[in-house]
Amino acid sequence: MFPVWFFMIMIGIIGYLLYLTRPNEDSFVVISRNGLRKMQGWFRGRVSGRG
């Protein structure tokens, strides 16, 4: 069994890494635009009979 302090340190490290690598608002806009383009291309392919 691991001691409690081990889990507390692991949670702290994971939280800190998630904080450092968090997306900012600009990247959310880019991700949403790319996702929208992919979905539009997929729908167009389905409508035209390709894909």
N, C-alpha and C positions, 0 to 999 in steps of 0.2 A: 504494500500500500504506500502511496505517495503521501507525504505530509501536506497539511492544508496550505502552508506557505508556498509550496511548489505550484499549486493551482492558482493561487493569487498572483504569483509572479507571471505565470503563463498567460493568464487573462490580461494582465497589465501589458505584457509585450504584444499580444495579439491586438489589443485595443489601440496601442500606440502605432503599430504598423498600419492598421486600418485608417487611423487618423492621418498618417503621413501620405497614404496612397489614395485618399478620398478624392472623388472627382469634384471639380468646381463647377460653377454654373455654365461656363463656356463649354466645357467638355460635354455636359448634359445636352446642350443645344446641338453640338456636332453629332453626338450619338443618336439623338432623336431624328435629326435630318437624314443621317445614313440609314437608319432603320426604316424611315418613311420611303426613301428611294428604293430600298430592297423590296419592301412590301408592294410598292407601285409596280415595279418590274415583274414581281411574281404574279400579281393580279393581271397585268397586261398579257403575260405569257399564258395564263389560264384562259383568259377570254378569247385570245386569238387561236387557241387550240395547241399551242406549244407547251412543253414542260411536262 
